[in-house]
């Protein structure tokens, strides 16, 4: 049956009351007024009565629709006025103050007002250029650091898996929700070369996601222990804006070693967001390593980590010790040359930003 009209709903209520609130009796009596295939079902009768008891109305309930903010002239003018008052306000905070959704605010800023988030990047570029003018070899004193996820490929894609059989094989394929991964940290210095790799694991040897505690453990037990060839007074440490990096405890720990020579969000030298073109690890190292470690299709996470160690050792021209400390050491000319070239190329992007 099609959706009943208001008159038909009123008729259902009358017959329902006349039959002493019996759904079955109402259904039978209604079949006298409708054809066999067009009579209201018992479920439709029950739904009509439930709606009437709840709303005291025969009309359908109005489904609330999500209010969609549009890029009207009024909204564009409001965003423009907000920007003139405070250019440093985040998109999320600005959208909350204006009562707009973040996506609408973002589109107005980008497409209608032609604004881009260059303020922080410009400030960092000016600061970096000033450091380079004072010391042309400033980039050689920076230890760039970053983490990367290496996923173990080879899990079964259910969209590409087919089982051919003359009968239903009742086959069950169990696959993990997420494939295994290993999170790797490396540092890169123009003199020392690569510091690492360091694999984040718990006390039981299981792979873990990076949080503040395990990141600070890495700093204390690995980074600080492998800085014999670097003078902390002549060294800058750079990290990106990940939450585990910018926690107060982490910043305090790094300042205890590097003082104000820390390039980080919430640090003395503020690292701008979305600046992968300014760090040599994102600019070169991770992409280069990932292009090689999967060549032999490692079947286990241990084999994947062994490939990571081998690729970094072989490509940077250095032998690893059992603890995998500083892979690129000062006596390795090829490692120094590669690191200097990568750092110089990455830092030269500062000159090309504006």
N, C-alpha and C positions, 0 to 999 in steps of 0.2 A: 504494500500500500504506500502511496505517496504521503508526504507530510500532511497530516490532517489540518483542515482549515479551522478557523475559530468557531464556526457553527458546528462542525463535527466534534470538536473538543467539548463544546457545551453539551452536545447530545450525549457524549460519553459520560460526562459527570452526572447528568440527570439519570441515565440508566443505571450507573454505578450506585447512586444513592437509593434508587428504587429497588435495587436487588440486594439491599442491606450489605453494601460494601464487598460484594463477592466478585472477584475478578473473573472467575470461570463463568458465572451466570451472565455477567455483562458481555463477555465475549460471545456467548451463544446467542443472546438476544440481538446483538449488533449484526450478526450474520444474516438476520432477516432483512436488513436494510442495505446490505452490500452483497456483491457477488462473492463467490467462494474464494477468489484470488485477490480481492480488494478489501477484505474485511480487516479491521485493525487487529493486530496480534495482542496476546495477553501482555507482552512486554510493553507495547505501545500504550495500552490502557494503564498499566502500572506507572509508566513514566509520566503520563499526563496527570494522573492523580497526585503523584509525588510533587510535581511542579506546582500544582494548584495548592497543595497543603503548605508548601514552602513559601511561595510568592503571592498567593491569593490572586493569581493572574493566569489567563489563558495564553498569553504571549510567550514566545520563546525567550529564554534568558539571554541577555545581551552579553556577548563575550567581550571582555575588555581587550582592546588592542593596544599594542605597545606604541607609546607616543614617539614618533620619529621626528627628530630635529632635522630641519632642512637648512640649507645655506641661503637663507633669506637676506635681504638687504639689512634688516634690523640686526640679525645675528652677526653679519659681517662687520657692521659698524660697531657692535658691542665688543667683538674680539679685537678690532683695531684699536679701540679706546683702551682696552685692557693692556694691549702690548705697549702703547705709549706710556701708560702709568708704570708698568714693570715689565721689562724685556726679559728678565731672568726667571720668570715664573714658569714652572713646568706645565706641559700640556694637560696633564691630569688635574693639577691644582687649578689651572685656569678654567678648565671645563666645569669643575665643581662650583667655582665662584659664579660662573655665567649660567649655570643650569643647562649646559649642553653636554652631549655625549662626547667622549674623547675623540672618536673618529671624525665627527663633524668639525670639532675644533681643529683637528689636524688638517683636514681638507681646506678649511678656510684659511689657515695660516700658510699652507703650501700653495694652493691653487688660486685662491682669491687675492691674498695679500702678497704672495710671492716671497714669503719669509722662510728662512732655513736656519737650522740649529748650528750656526757657525760661531756664535759668540765665544763659547768655551774653547773651541778649536783655534780660533783666532788669537785668543789670549795665550794659549800654550805655544802657538807658533811664534808670537812676538817674544815670549820668554826664551824659547829655545834658540831663536836667532840671536838674541842678546848674549846668551851663553856661548854660542859659537863665535861671535865677534870677540868676546873676551878671551876665549880659549878655543882655537880652531880644532883642537883634538878632544874637545869635550865629549864627543860621542864615544870615544875609546874608553871613557871612564864609567860607562853605564853598563850595568848588568841587566839586560832585558830578561824578563821571566814570563812564563805563561804555562797553562795546562791545556791538554788536548785529550779528547776521548778517541780511543781506537776501538771500534766495534768489531766483534768477531763475526765476519760474514759467513754465510752458508746455511742459515736457517731456512726452513721450508716456507715458501710463499704459497698459501693455499689457493691463490688465484691461478697459479701456474702448475699446480700438482694435479695430475690426471692418473686414474687407475683404470686400466682396461681389463675387462673380464667378461666371460659369457654369462656370469651370474653375479648377483650382488655379493661382493666379497666381505661385507661387514667389516671393512678395514678402518681402523682408528689411527690417526696420525697425531701424536702429541708433540706440540711445539711450545717453546717458552714464549711468554707474552712479550718479553724483550730479549734480544740477543745479548750475549755476554759482552762486556766491554772492560777496557782497562784505561784508567785515567793516569796520564803521564805528565810530569812536570819537567821542564828544562829551563836552564838559564843560558844566556849567550853573552859573552864578553869579548871585546875585540882583541884583548891580549891573551886571556886564558883560553878562549874558545868556548866549547859547550861544557856546561856544568850539568851533569845528569847522564842518563834519564833517571828520574825517581818515580816509582810506581806507588800509588796510594793504596795501602793495605792496612787491615786491622791487625791486632795482636795474633789472631789465628791464621793470618795469611790470606784472608779473603779480600777481594777487591771492594772498595768502598767509594762512595761519592764524596767529593771534597767538601768539608765543612770547616768551620773556624778552628776546631780542635786539631784535626789532622793536618791542616795547613800550617798551624804554628808548630806542630811536631816536626814537620818537614823542615821548617826554618831552623829550628834548634838543632835537630839531629843530623841534618844533611847539609843545608846551605852554609850555616856557620862553621861546620866542621870541614868544609871544602873551600875555604877562603884563604889558605896559607899563602898563595901567590898574589893576593890582591891586598893592597893597603886600604883598610876601611876609610881612612881619612881622605883618600883620593878616589873613592868609589861612590857612584850613585846607584841606587836600586830602583828598578821600574817594575810596576805591576799594574794590571788593569783594574777595572772597577767592580769585580765580582764581590759579592757580599762577604764571603769568607776572607777576602783580602782587606776589606775596609772596616771590619769590626774594630772597635776601640782597642781591644786587647791585642789584636794583630798590629795595628798602627803603632801602639806603644812599644811592642816587642821590636819592631823594625827600627824605630827611632832610637832605641837603646843601643843599637849597633851603628846606624848610619846617621844619627842625629837628624839634621834637616835635609840631608841629601837623599830624599825619598820622593820619587815620582809616582803618585798614586792618587786616585780619587780620595778625598778627605785627608790628603797628605799635604806637606809643605808646598810641593809643586803639583798642581792639580792636573791629573791625566784626563784629557777630554774623552767623552764617550764616542763609540763607533769610530775608532781611530786605528783600525787594523793595518792601514797603509803606513803607519809610523813605527811599527814594531817589527823587527826582522823575523820574529818567530812566526807571526801570522803572515808576514809578507813573503817568507821563503821556507823556513824550516819545516813547519808541519805539512805543508803541501808536498814538499819534496820527499819527506819520509813516508807519508801515506801513499805516494805513488810507487813505492818500492816494497813496502813490507807485505803487501798482499799478492806479490808476484807468484809465490808458490802455494797460495791458498792455504794458509795455516788452518789446521782442523781444531786446535785447542787454544785456549787463551794463553797458556804457557808458551806454546810455539809462536804465537803472535808477539808476546813480549820479548822472546828471544830474537825475533826478526827486528824488532825495534832497536834493541841493543846493538845487533850486528850492523844494521844500516847506519846508525849514528856513528859507530866506531869506524866502519870501513870508509864511509863517505867523508868523514872529517879527518881521516888519516891518522888514527890513534888507536892504541890497544887499550882494552878495558882491564881494570883490575877486578878482583872478585867482588869488591863492594861497588863497582861502577862509579867511582868518584870522578873527578875532573877529567873528562874524556879528552878535551883539547888542552894540552899543557903548553907552557911557554916554549919548550924546546921543539915543539912540532911546528915547523915553518908553514906547512900547508894548512894546518888548522888555523893559525894566526891569520894567514893571508885570506882564507875564506871568510873568517869571522869579521875581519876589518872591512872586506868588500861588501859583505851583507849589511853591516851596520852603517857604512857610509852611504850605500844606496838607499837604505830605508830612511836615514836621517836627511838625505837630500830632498826627500819629499816635502820637508818643512818649507824649503825655499820655493817649491812649486805650488804651495797651497793657495797663495793669494798673489 
